[in-house]
């Protein structure tokens, strides 16, 4: 089988799960369809070679009286492509569920442009299978749901809502609580979601001020320019408040704009004269300004 020789040439060290049962099913479906087969499949698995590279133990999951392994969708795609077929699949690494569409037709010259477009628009972008699956945890009362699990659920909810700003205000606390544990793939996906929410913001009651949560989450992601823009928009629409002024001051301090930072810390102090974070910020910025003056 060419699949095996492909992995042998590609790796000197790899741990490969080979879906032999899936290959047998596919061969039967090819026969039944007269080699005009379109196979849609969704499961926990992987489509890239990182899944097999290196010596590793592939863990399995227990489901009552049965168990399952991750599906090697890369091998299945290779099976189709070796016979002149093609494969489309979802690629977002923040999702647990992979959806693939494998096509093998007797007329191999067909370009399948419309099929590729439909898969991109209806499956890859909308990805209802993952988003509905992940939203389960928002409806669950189980206390053992981790911050990262809730982050995934909130991101799914935002995607399902077509990036509605009000949904962000409902999920903001849970998203912010998970930022210390976020990985690069999740950060990239979250930043894309926030950009889409930002383009949808409309004027609404302060209770649903999406700019507040955009700014706070951007701050947690250390994207200070984006944070500043969001909180300035919040001030413009709803007027100044203690949170907006504090985060604007903190961003300017981190960007070494100490005079601007001091101005906003002082404005924040008017709203909450006893806030220790604001008082500490004022002392730090004054010390920086005095230090800069003494160097001149």
C-alpha positions in Angstrom: 0.0 0.0 0.0 1.4 3.4 -1.1 0.4 4.9 2.2 2.9 2.9 4.1 5.8 3.7 1.7 4.8 7.4 1.9 5.3 7.5 5.7 8.5 5.4 5.4 10.0 8.0 3.1 8.8 11.0 5.1 9.9 9.9 8.6 12.8 8.2 10.3 10.9 8.2 13.6 7.1 8.1 13.7 4.2 6.5 15.5 1.4 5.8 13.0 -2.2 4.8 13.6 -3.4 3.2 10.4 -7.2 3.1 9.9 -7.4 -0.3 8.3 -11.1 -0.7 9.1 -11.8 2.7 7.4 -9.9 1.6 4.3 -12.1 -1.5 4.1 -15.3 0.5 4.4 -14.1 3.0 1.8 -13.3 0.1 -0.7 -16.8 -1.3 -0.2 -18.3 2.2 -0.8 -16.2 2.6 -3.9 -17.6 -0.6 -5.3 -21.2 0.3 -4.4 -20.9 3.7 -5.9 -19.1 2.6 -9.1 -16.1 4.8 -8.1 -18.2 7.9 -7.8 -17.8 8.4 -4.1 -18.1 11.5 -1.9 -17.3 10.7 1.7 -18.2 13.2 4.5 -16.8 12.4 7.9 -16.4 14.1 11.3 -14.5 12.8 14.3 -11.6 13.6 16.6 -8.5 13.3 14.5 -5.7 15.1 12.7 -5.0 16.0 9.1 -1.3 17.1 9.3 1.9 15.1 9.7 2.6 16.5 13.2 0.2 13.9 14.4 2.5 11.0 13.7 6.0 12.6 13.9 8.3 11.2 16.6 8.0 8.3 19.0 4.9 8.8 21.0 2.1 6.9 22.7 -1.3 7.5 21.1 -3.8 7.8 23.9 -7.3 6.4 23.7 -10.7 7.6 25.0 -13.2 5.4 26.9 -16.9 5.6 26.0 -18.8 3.4 28.4 -18.0 -0.1 27.0 -16.0 0.9 24.0 -12.8 2.9 23.3 -11.6 5.1 20.4 -8.3 6.5 19.1 -7.8 9.8 17.1 -8.5 9.2 13.4 -5.5 9.6 11.0 -7.4 11.7 8.5 -4.1 12.4 6.7 -3.8 8.7 5.8 -7.4 8.6 4.5 -6.8 11.7 2.4 -3.6 10.1 1.0 -5.7 7.0 0.1 -8.1 9.1 -2.0 -5.3 11.2 -3.6 -3.3 8.2 -4.5 -6.2 7.1 -6.7 -6.7 10.5 -8.3 -9.2 11.8 -5.9 -9.1 14.9 -3.6 -9.8 15.9 0.0 -11.1 19.0 1.7 -10.9 19.3 5.5 -11.2 21.8 8.3 -7.9 23.1 9.6 -8.5 25.2 12.8 -6.3 23.6 15.4 -8.4 25.0 18.3 -11.1 22.5 17.4 -11.4 18.9 18.6 -13.6 17.7 15.7 -12.2 17.4 12.2 -14.6 17.3 9.3 -13.3 16.0 5.9 -14.8 15.6 2.5 -13.0 13.0 0.3 -14.0 12.7 -3.3 -13.2 10.0 -5.8 -14.8 10.2 -9.2 -14.5 8.1 -12.4 -14.1 11.3 -14.3 -10.8 12.5 -12.8 -10.6 15.7 -15.0 -13.4 17.4 -13.1 -12.0 20.5 -11.2 -14.6 20.5 -8.4 -14.3 24.2 -8.0 -17.9 24.6 -6.7 -17.5 21.7 -4.3 -14.3 23.3 -2.9 -16.1 26.7 -2.5 -19.1 25.1 -0.8 -17.0 23.2 1.6 -15.0 26.4 2.5 -18.2 28.4 3.1 -20.5 25.9 4.7 -18.2 23.6 6.6 -14.8 25.2 7.1 -16.1 28.8 7.9 -19.4 28.0 9.7 -18.2 24.7 11.2 -21.5 24.1 13.0 -20.4 20.6 14.2 -17.6 22.0 16.3 -19.4 25.2 17.5 -22.6 23.4 18.6 -20.5 20.7 20.3 -18.4 23.2 22.2 -21.4 25.3 23.3 -22.5 22.3 25.4 -20.3 23.5 28.3 -22.0 26.9 28.5 -25.2 25.1 29.2 -23.6 22.6 31.7 -23.7 23.2 35.4 -20.7 21.0 36.1 -18.2 22.8 38.2 -15.3 20.8 36.8 -15.3 22.7 33.5 -11.9 24.3 33.2 -11.3 27.9 32.2 -9.9 26.7 28.9 -13.0 24.6 28.2 -15.2 27.6 28.9 -13.0 29.7 26.6 -13.5 27.2 23.8 -17.3 27.3 24.4 -17.4 31.1 24.4 -15.4 31.3 21.1 -17.9 28.8 19.6 -20.9 30.8 20.9 -19.4 34.0 19.3 -18.9 32.2 16.0 -22.4 30.8 16.0 -23.9 34.2 16.8 -22.0 35.7 13.8 -19.8 37.6 16.1 -22.5 39.5 17.9 -21.1 42.2 20.3 -23.8 41.5 22.9 -22.6 37.9 23.1 -19.1 39.1 23.8 -20.4 41.1 26.8 -22.1 37.9 28.1 -18.9 35.8 27.6 -16.3 38.4 28.6 -15.7 37.3 32.2 -15.1 33.7 31.1 -12.8 34.6 28.2 -10.8 36.9 30.4 -10.4 34.3 33.1 -8.7 31.9 30.6 -6.2 34.3 29.1 -3.3 33.2 31.3 -3.6 29.6 29.9 -4.2 30.4 26.2 -1.8 28.9 23.6 -0.7 30.5 20.3 -3.4 28.7 18.2 -6.1 29.8 20.6 -4.7 33.4 20.7 -4.7 33.6 16.9 -8.3 32.4 16.7 -9.5 34.7 19.5 -7.9 37.8 17.9 -9.7 37.0 14.7 -13.0 36.6 16.5 -12.4 40.0 18.3 -11.7 41.7 15.0 -15.0 40.4 13.6 -16.9 41.5 16.8 -15.3 44.9 16.5 -16.6 45.3 13.0 -20.2 44.6 14.2 -20.3 46.9 17.2 -23.4 49.1 17.4 -24.6 51.7 19.9 -26.4 50.0 22.8 -26.9 50.4 26.6 -23.7 50.7 28.7 -24.7 47.3 30.2 -23.8 45.7 26.9 -20.7 47.8 26.1 -18.7 45.5 23.9 -15.8 48.0 23.7 -15.2 47.4 27.5 -14.6 43.7 26.9 -12.7 44.2 23.7 -10.3 46.5 25.5 -10.0 44.2 28.6 -9.4 41.1 26.6 -6.9 42.9 24.3 -5.1 44.0 27.4 -4.9 40.4 28.7 -3.5 39.4 25.3 -0.9 42.2 25.6 -2.2 43.9 22.5 -2.0 47.4 23.9 -2.7 49.5 20.8 -5.9 47.5 20.2 -6.8 47.9 23.9 -6.3 51.7 23.7 -8.5 51.9 20.6 -11.3 49.9 22.3 -11.3 51.9 25.5 -11.1 55.3 23.7 -14.2 54.2 21.7 -15.9 53.2 25.0 -15.2 56.7 26.4 -16.4 58.3 23.1 -19.7 56.4 23.2 -20.5 56.2 26.9 -18.3 58.7 28.6 -15.4 58.1 30.9 -15.6 55.5 33.7 -13.0 54.1 36.1 -12.2 51.0 34.2 -11.7 52.8 30.8 -9.4 55.4 32.4 -7.4 52.8 34.3 -6.7 50.6 31.3 -5.9 53.6 29.1 -3.4 54.8 31.7 -1.9 51.3 32.1 -1.4 50.9 28.4 0.3 54.2 28.1 2.6 53.3 31.0 3.5 50.0 29.3 4.2 51.9 26.1 6.5 54.3 28.2 4.1 57.3 27.5 4.5 58.4 31.1 3.0 61.9 30.9 -0.1 60.6 29.2 -0.3 57.7 31.6 -0.1 60.1 34.7 -2.9 62.2 33.2 -5.2 59.3 32.9 -4.3 57.8 36.3 -5.2 61.2 37.9 -8.5 61.2 36.0 -9.1 57.7 37.3 -8.4 58.8 40.8 -11.4 61.2 40.7 -13.7 58.2 40.1 -12.2 56.1 42.9 -9.8 58.0 45.2 -9.0 54.9 47.3 -8.0 52.5 44.5 -4.6 51.1 45.4 -3.8 50.1 41.8 -4.3 53.6 40.7 -2.2 55.0 43.5 0.6 52.5 42.8 0.4 53.5 39.1 0.8 57.2 39.9 3.8 56.5 42.1 5.5 54.4 39.4 4.9 56.9 36.6 6.0 59.9 38.8 9.2 58.0 39.6 9.8 57.3 35.9 9.2 60.9 35.0 11.6 62.1 37.8 14.2 59.6 36.6 13.9 60.8 33.1 14.3 64.4 34.2 17.4 63.7 36.3 19.0 62.1 33.2 18.7 65.3 31.2 
